[in-house]
Amino acid sequence: MVSSNRRAVIEFVLDHLVWFILIAVLTVFSLTIPNYFQIGIFANIVEQSTFVGTLAIGLSLLIIAGYMDLSIESVMALAAMVVGILFAKSGVGLGFGFTPAWLVVPISLAIALSVGAAVGASNAFFVVRLKMNSFIVTLAAYIWGRGLVVALSGGRSAQELPGELRFLAVERFLQIPLMAWIAILATLVFAFILNRTPFGRHLLMIGGNPTAAYRAGIKVDRLTATTFVLAGAIAGLAGWLLAIRTSGATANLGVGMLFQTFAAVVIGGVSLKGGVGSLPGVYAGVLLLASIQTAINLMGMPAHFTQLIQGGMVLVAVLLDTMKLSIRKRLA
Amino acid sequence: MTTEAPLLRLENISRSFGAIQALRDISFDIGRGEVVALLGDNGAGKSTLVKMISGGLEPSSGRIIYDGAERHFTSPADGKAAGIETVYQDLSLCTNVDVVANFFMGREIVKKYLGIPVLQEKAMEAVVAKALADAGTKIPSLRTNVEHLSGGQRQAIELNRFVHWGGKLVLLDEPFAALGVEQTRRGLDLIRRIADQGIGVIFITHIMSQAFQVADRMVVIRQGKVAGDVRREDTTADEIVQLITGEALGGRARNADRENGQAQPAA
């Protein structure tokens, strides 16, 4: 038997493991890599984390509820491309404008969110109504979503979004661009929803034991469908931010981000078994990946090392997840 | 015995599955605050009977009179809404969240800020602490996840939750099958305390000593029929065994049958 004090300490460490790892990694990099310890570098890590950080919110919510969403990367690209085609001035862009010009910000955001929500709703229909496996349904959406991006753009790119949108990528607050703050704010908002509202509480319960949740009168199907739509809309938000950052969209925009997001979510402590995870932890996972990528860049190593290391990290993260489970079991 | 109407009365309940008749002409009552042990060999029809009472199965014939009116439950949700529930050891808890969250599952206390419902953790914790204290249940910390609690503690949470949310009749199917000696003793105490709050308890068991420790009455089912319906103080373990196995059927059992018959002049 473990004393309750010691158990509380161990639980705390296990719950916040990713933060400890992040601090350790940043310390080691700062001490060993020349020029790593700079405000500019840290600001850059936060900036890099914008898109994966945003995508990770929706994916985390769904995995916590016991489902999977592989479509987020393509949904992000689709939303970015739709925004690019409508509002960019050259390439395949149609260059729609408004008076006053700033109206493009809310309108393009609403369009990006709607595109994402629509794909999310289609996923929800297949998973919740037709009881299909979410892995397969969202894998299909991952494929057709990217196909749609290529089809819409004809493989070409859209360039030059209006300055009103670019503003969010250019202007900085505390050295960090506004769009990175948007990602942080979204993380905080959804962290609050997950921890402090009945919706979030019920999501955790569905991930833990859907039968019990159903028996207790929780509307499991409606909640699950809502979460798929939310995850889609959040991916749409990521696409909007990415379009702003790249001032347009290309057909292969964001390829590979799904696996980075997946890695970050698992590293951030979300259990693939469902029912366990916190969004600040996931954001720490995103920061951890970006820190490592930055270290690799600074050391002048070829970029493909990043992939090797990230692949290894996913394995380590899943291993940690399993180990944490067995430690907790021994504590109980 | 009691002059008021029983909490639940089964009248000539039968149920068949195709050609197989699982239950024949089952009739018995259960009063408020009464603990009835449902005994019987494997396959005697106990589980079928429990399902019918909780709404998971509809009888082929016969009447279920509950809380003063005839009821036709078509799903466990109907039964639950009326205050009847089967409490399982694990099925109805989310082990990945804490005791308070489980207690309030789907009925959380919230306060709206700008239209957004926000969980009121302190208020909920206070309610759970009071409910558990009233029932004499001790859980080390209400903020531990249920996965860290023992089987007995989990059961106590389920039962207390049931009572707190207005349950009137609880069905326990082999509630102590997975529990140790000490936990079982506490579980039996808990059943007694719950009954003392005016709740009807039906519990299925194989273990004679448990039935004798806590039950007010014992109903024995054999081959789909009520083989005996006896008060605890009027019977012995030997007699119950005889009723269960059907060997050397004693005079008491026949008496019980006759009393049952008299209870429903309509039959």
Chai-1 contact restraints between the chains, C-beta under 6 A:
chainA,res_idxA,chainB,res_idxB,connection_type,confidence,min_distance_angstrom,max_distance_angstrom,comment,restraint_id
A,R196,B,V118,contact,1.0,0.0,6.0,A-B,restraint_1
A,R196,B,L119,contact,1.0,0.0,6.0,A-B,restraint_2
A,T197,B,P117,contact,1.0,0.0,6.0,A-B,restraint_3
A,P198,B,E108,contact,1.0,0.0,6.0,A-B,restraint_4
A,P198,B,V110,contact,1.0,0.0,6.0,A-B,restraint_5
A,P198,B,P117,contact,1.0,0.0,6.0,A-B,restraint_6
A,L204,B,V97,contact,1.0,0.0,6.0,A-B,restraint_7
A,M205,B,C94,contact,1.0,0.0,6.0,A-B,restraint_8
A,G208,B,C94,contact,1.0,0.0,6.0,A-B,restraint_9
A,G208,B,N96,contact,1.0,0.0,6.0,A-B,restraint_10
A,N209,B,C94,contact,1.0,0.0,6.0,A-B,restraint_11
A,A212,B,S92,contact,1.0,0.0,6.0,A-B,restraint_12
A,A212,B,L93,contact,1.0,0.0,6.0,A-B,restraint_13
A,A212,B,C94,contact,1.0,0.0,6.0,A-B,restraint_14
A,R215,B,S92,contact,1.0,0.0,6.0,A-B,restraint_15
A,A216,B,M105,contact,1.0,0.0,6.0,A-B,restraint_16
A,A216,B,G106,contact,1.0,0.0,6.0,A-B,restraint_17
A,G217,B,G106,contact,1.0,0.0,6.0,A-B,restraint_18
A,I218,B,G106,contact,1.0,0.0,6.0,A-B,restraint_19
A,G275,B,N96,contact,1.0,0.0,6.0,A-B,restraint_20
A,V276,B,N96,contact,1.0,0.0,6.0,A-B,restraint_21
A,A332,B,H148,contact,1.0,0.0,6.0,A-B,restraint_22
